[in-house]
Amino acid sequence: MITPVDMHDVICDFLEKEVAARNELKSVYSDGTEFWRLPRVIRTGWILPRSADEHKILTNTPDIDGDDYDEPDYSEEAVIEDEYPFILPRIHKIEHIKDQIESVVTLEVLFGTYGPAIYDKKGVRIEDGTGYRDLWNLIESTRQAFFQQHTIANRYRIVEDFYEAEMLEEQIIPYWEGRCITKWNVMFPMPQKDPNFF
């Protein structure tokens, strides 16, 4: 069914394949261990608050049969994996245009990257700038993917004369966040004629 929510899901699939799978970036565990991974495409429209208690990974899980289940381990030893880097598509607005057979859906895509720190000879922490650059590279990869395809899944067409991208004003170093805003044409159902109307 052609709906804005279906469009959101189709674009999430598209971003996983065309953007996330092609951009391996740095991330970090709560203990400071850095590692490389592909950005996560977050489909829920929001990210859980970044706090240790809410991001703990469950260390005890039930067996396949469901026997011998232990309570989850929320101790400090549990490993916490950060959400960065991420790509988060979100429907912002839907507009109906009079006398048109399409609606316009405004889609916002949020991005987050992690910028690892380096230290000088005196042990002073210095940001190396990679988080900033990775953020803009991820935004640009998305822009190019959208405009190279124009139409996704033969159903959703990007409005070619509109695109905005920006870095969010409040940055929590070493994390960097930005967004792009796009508009998409989405067909809406044709009205059914009442056979009794004349």
Secondary structure, DSSP 8 states (H G I E B T S, - for coil): ---HHHHHHHHHHHHHHHTGGG--EEEEBTTS-EEEE--EE--SSS-----HHHHB--S----TTS-S------STTS-BB---SEEEEEEEEEEE-TT-SEEEEEEEEEEEEE--EEE-TT--EEE-SHHHHHHHHHHHHHHHHHHHHSEETTTEEEEEEEEEEEE-S---TTEEEEEEEEEEEEE-------TT--
